[in-house]
Amino acid sequence: MFKAKIIVIGPSESGKTVLSNFLSDTVETIGGEYNPTQGARILEFESQNEGSDKYSSCEVELWDCAGDFRFESCWPALMKDANGVIIVFNPDVPNHLKEVETWYSMFIASQGLQDNQCLLMAHHKPGSGADNIPPLASNLNRITLIHSNLEEEPEDVRQGFRKYLEDVVHTLSESREQEEMSIIT
């Protein structure tokens, strides 16, 4: 069984903790009072995916990271050995789209992660507008974008995350196989 370390990042008050709790089945209720994350929270769980191939289950460490730039000095340590990054943003907040590019360059481009190891989540808070978001920067268009609305379509969010996790585990498997082949030859 593979173990995947996934970093959840994005602007403050974008919904990272709500999504992390939902994806890890940590809490039953969605929403509540806003309480900013201090540094990072690590949620560990096992993800069972549909299918019977070698990517069907995975141990996940979901690192719910604070969106406040005062924790920037901690980010290199958080990124160490990360297998994937999820950038969460609220499309109803105009400056969040600008911040997504900053998060991308700090956590993805600098780490050399492949596009399939990254996921953009446009998190729609309860009562928010449509699924429309302004165009993203060209480097972000290569990354899968899913819309998250936990009140209306929670299972779509869960399925999108499972598909992403399968891609991450597939990349881990390929990397492991290449490493094993290099040892043999």
C-alpha positions in Angstrom: 0.0 0.0 0.0 1.3 3.4 -0.9 1.5 6.4 1.5 0.9 9.8 0.0 1.6 13.1 1.6 -0.7 15.8 0.2 -0.4 19.5 1.1 -3.6 21.6 1.1 -2.7 25.2 0.6 -4.3 28.5 -0.5 -5.4 31.9 0.7 -6.8 32.4 4.2 -10.5 31.7 4.6 -10.7 29.8 1.3 -12.1 26.6 2.9 -9.0 24.4 3.2 -9.9 23.1 6.7 -13.5 22.4 5.8 -12.4 20.5 2.7 -9.7 18.7 4.6 -12.1 17.6 7.3 -14.6 16.5 4.7 -12.1 14.5 2.6 -10.7 12.7 5.6 -14.2 12.1 7.2 -13.0 13.9 10.3 -16.2 15.7 11.0 -19.9 15.0 10.2 -21.0 18.6 9.9 -19.9 21.1 7.3 -19.4 24.8 8.2 -19.4 26.4 11.6 -17.4 29.2 13.1 -14.2 30.3 11.3 -11.1 29.4 13.2 -7.8 30.0 11.3 -5.3 27.2 11.1 -2.1 27.9 13.0 0.8 26.4 11.0 -0.5 23.1 9.8 -2.8 20.2 10.9 -2.1 16.7 9.7 -5.0 14.4 9.0 -4.3 10.7 8.4 -6.7 8.3 6.8 -7.0 5.5 4.4 -8.6 6.1 1.0 -10.3 3.2 -0.7 -10.9 3.8 -4.4 -13.1 1.9 -6.8 -11.5 -0.9 -8.7 -9.2 -3.7 -7.9 -5.8 -2.5 -9.3 -2.7 -1.7 -7.3 -3.9 2.0 -7.0 -7.1 1.0 -5.2 -6.1 2.0 -1.7 -3.7 4.4 -0.1 -2.7 5.8 3.2 -3.0 9.6 3.1 -1.4 12.3 5.2 -3.4 15.4 4.4 -1.5 18.5 5.5 -4.0 21.3 6.1 -1.7 24.4 6.0 -2.4 27.9 7.2 -3.0 30.5 4.5 -1.3 33.3 6.4 2.0 34.4 5.0 3.4 34.9 8.5 4.0 31.1 8.4 6.0 31.3 5.2 9.2 30.4 7.0 7.7 27.0 7.8 6.6 26.2 4.2 9.9 24.5 3.1 9.5 22.0 6.0 5.9 21.4 5.1 6.8 20.7 1.5 9.5 18.2 2.3 8.6 14.8 0.8 5.2 16.0 -0.4 3.7 13.8 -3.2 1.0 16.3 -4.1 -0.5 19.7 -3.7 -4.1 20.9 -3.6 -4.6 24.6 -4.0 -7.9 25.7 -2.5 -9.4 29.2 -3.3 -12.7 30.9 -3.1 -13.6 32.1 -6.7 -15.9 34.7 -5.1 -13.0 36.6 -3.6 -11.1 38.4 -6.5 -7.7 38.5 -4.8 -7.7 34.7 -4.3 -7.2 34.2 -8.0 -4.0 36.4 -7.9 -2.8 34.5 -4.8 -3.2 31.1 -6.5 -0.3 32.0 -8.8 1.9 32.8 -5.8 0.9 29.5 -4.2 1.7 27.7 -7.4 5.1 29.2 -7.8 6.0 28.6 -4.1 4.7 25.0 -3.7 4.5 23.5 -7.1 6.9 25.1 -9.6 9.7 25.2 -7.1 9.3 21.5 -6.2 9.1 20.3 -9.7 5.9 18.4 -9.2 4.1 17.1 -12.3 0.7 18.5 -13.3 -1.1 15.3 -12.3 0.3 15.7 -8.7 -1.6 19.0 -8.4 -5.2 19.9 -8.0 -7.0 23.3 -8.0 -10.2 23.4 -6.0 -12.6 26.3 -6.5 -14.4 26.1 -3.1 -17.9 27.6 -3.2 -19.1 28.6 0.3 -22.8 28.1 1.2 -25.0 30.5 -0.7 -22.2 31.6 -3.1 -22.6 32.3 -6.8 -22.3 30.2 -9.9 -19.4 27.9 -10.9 -17.9 30.6 -13.1 -14.4 31.8 -12.4 -12.3 34.3 -14.4 -9.6 32.8 -16.7 -6.6 31.3 -14.9 -3.0 32.0 -15.7 -1.7 29.8 -18.5 0.5 27.7 -16.3 -2.5 26.9 -14.1 -4.7 25.7 -17.1 -2.7 22.5 -17.2 -3.8 21.5 -13.7 -7.2 19.8 -13.1 -9.7 22.2 -11.6 -12.7 20.9 -9.7 -15.5 23.0 -8.2 -16.3 22.2 -4.6 -19.8 22.7 -3.3 -20.2 20.6 -0.2 -23.8 21.5 0.4 -25.0 20.6 -3.1 -22.6 18.1 -4.6 -20.4 16.5 -1.8 -19.9 13.2 -3.6 -18.6 15.0 -6.8 -15.9 16.6 -4.6 -15.1 13.2 -3.0 -14.9 11.5 -6.4 -12.7 14.3 -7.8 -10.3 13.9 -4.9 -10.2 10.1 -5.3 -9.4 10.5 -9.0 -6.6 13.0 -8.1 -5.3 10.6 -5.5 -5.2 7.7 -8.0 -3.1 10.0 -10.3 -0.7 10.8 -7.4 -0.3 7.1 -6.5 0.2 6.1 -10.1 3.0 8.7 -10.3 4.5 7.3 -7.1 4.3 3.8 -8.5 6.1 4.8 -11.7 8.8 6.6 -9.8 9.3 3.6 -7.6 9.6 1.3 -10.6 12.1 3.6 -12.3 14.2 3.7 -9.1 14.1 -0.1 -8.9 15.1 -0.4 -12.5 18.0 2.0 -12.0 19.3 -0.2 -9.2 19.1 -3.3 -11.3 20.9 -1.9 -14.3 
